[in-house]
């Protein structure tokens, strides 16, 4: 027998323009605003996890690089990931 996921009720205050955007997206996909928010949060969490994994992979490549040009390039790329640019 499958076990249902526990659901936690959460109250979130959104700026009006974002709330309207969520409502439009939900209407376009025939979802409730609540379901649309859940999908957007899930998508955002997955993107953050990918970004973190990309950073860790890049840091590992940086640590193991021996060529000076490669070290410089990877260091610059790490800097852009951390500080933007």
SESE-889341 format. One record per residue (C-alpha): x, y, z; residue in three letters. Coordinates in nm, 2 decimals. Last residue first. Layout:
// residues N
[pt [X Y Z] 'ALA']
...
// end
This chain:
// residues 85
[pt [2.95 3.85 -1.38] 'UNK']
[pt [2.84 3.68 -1.07] 'UNK']
[pt [3.03 3.65 -0.74] 'UNK']
[pt [3.03 3.28 -0.68] 'UNK']
[pt [2.97 3.14 -1.03] 'UNK']
[pt [3.18 3.41 -1.19] 'UNK']
[pt [3.46 3.33 -0.95] 'UNK']
[pt [3.44 2.96 -1.02] 'UNK']
[pt [3.47 3.04 -1.39] 'UNK']
[pt [3.77 3.25 -1.33] 'UNK']
[pt [3.93 2.98 -1.13] 'UNK']
[pt [3.85 2.73 -1.40] 'UNK']
[pt [4.02 2.94 -1.66] 'UNK']
[pt [4.32 3.01 -1.44] 'UNK']
[pt [4.36 2.64 -1.35] 'UNK']
[pt [4.33 2.55 -1.72] 'UNK']
[pt [4.59 2.80 -1.82] 'UNK']
[pt [4.82 2.67 -1.54] 'UNK']
[pt [4.78 2.31 -1.64] 'UNK']
[pt [4.75 2.09 -1.33] 'UNK']
[pt [4.38 2.07 -1.27] 'UNK']
[pt [4.26 1.84 -0.98] 'UNK']
[pt [4.14 2.12 -0.75] 'UNK']
[pt [3.98 2.31 -1.04] 'UNK']
[pt [3.80 2.00 -1.16] 'UNK']
[pt [3.67 1.94 -0.81] 'UNK']
[pt [3.55 2.30 -0.78] 'UNK']
[pt [3.37 2.27 -1.12] 'UNK']
[pt [3.19 1.95 -1.00] 'UNK']
[pt [3.10 2.12 -0.67] 'UNK']
[pt [2.97 2.42 -0.86] 'UNK']
[pt [2.77 2.21 -1.11] 'UNK']
[pt [2.62 2.02 -0.81] 'UNK']
[pt [2.51 2.34 -0.64] 'UNK']
[pt [2.35 2.47 -0.96] 'UNK']
[pt [2.17 2.14 -1.02] 'UNK']
[pt [2.04 2.15 -0.66] 'UNK']
[pt [1.93 2.51 -0.70] 'UNK']
[pt [1.75 2.42 -1.03] 'UNK']
[pt [1.57 2.13 -0.86] 'UNK']
[pt [1.46 2.37 -0.58] 'UNK']
[pt [1.33 2.62 -0.83] 'UNK']
[pt [1.13 2.36 -1.02] 'UNK']
[pt [0.98 2.23 -0.70] 'UNK']
[pt [0.89 2.58 -0.60] 'UNK']
[pt [0.73 2.65 -0.94] 'UNK']
[pt [0.54 2.33 -0.93] 'UNK']
[pt [0.40 2.40 -0.58] 'UNK']
[pt [0.31 2.76 -0.68] 'UNK']
[pt [0.12 2.62 -0.98] 'UNK']
[pt [-0.06 2.38 -0.76] 'UNK']
[pt [-0.17 2.67 -0.53] 'UNK']
[pt [-0.27 2.89 -0.82] 'UNK']
[pt [-0.50 2.60 -0.93] 'UNK']
[pt [-0.41 2.44 -1.26] 'UNK']
[pt [-0.55 2.47 -1.61] 'UNK']
[pt [-0.21 2.53 -1.77] 'UNK']
[pt [-0.30 2.88 -1.89] 'UNK']
[pt [-0.50 2.95 -1.58] 'UNK']
[pt [-0.20 2.86 -1.36] 'UNK']
[pt [0.04 3.07 -1.56] 'UNK']
[pt [-0.19 3.37 -1.54] 'UNK']
[pt [-0.25 3.32 -1.17] 'UNK']
[pt [0.13 3.29 -1.11] 'UNK']
[pt [0.19 3.61 -1.30] 'UNK']
[pt [-0.08 3.79 -1.11] 'UNK']
[pt [0.08 3.68 -0.78] 'UNK']
[pt [0.42 3.79 -0.90] 'UNK']
[pt [0.28 4.14 -0.98] 'UNK']
[pt [0.10 4.16 -0.65] 'UNK']
[pt [0.41 4.08 -0.44] 'UNK']
[pt [0.37 3.75 -0.27] 'UNK']
[pt [0.28 3.66 0.09] 'UNK']
[pt [0.31 3.29 0.17] 'UNK']
[pt [0.12 3.08 0.42] 'UNK']
[pt [0.22 2.72 0.45] 'UNK']
[pt [0.01 2.41 0.51] 'UNK']
[pt [0.23 2.11 0.54] 'UNK']
[pt [0.14 1.79 0.34] 'UNK']
[pt [0.28 1.45 0.44] 'UNK']
[pt [0.32 1.23 0.13] 'UNK']
[pt [0.07 0.94 0.11] 'UNK']
[pt [0.20 0.59 0.18] 'UNK']
[pt [0.14 0.34 -0.10] 'UNK']
[pt [0.00 0.00 0.00] 'UNK']
// end
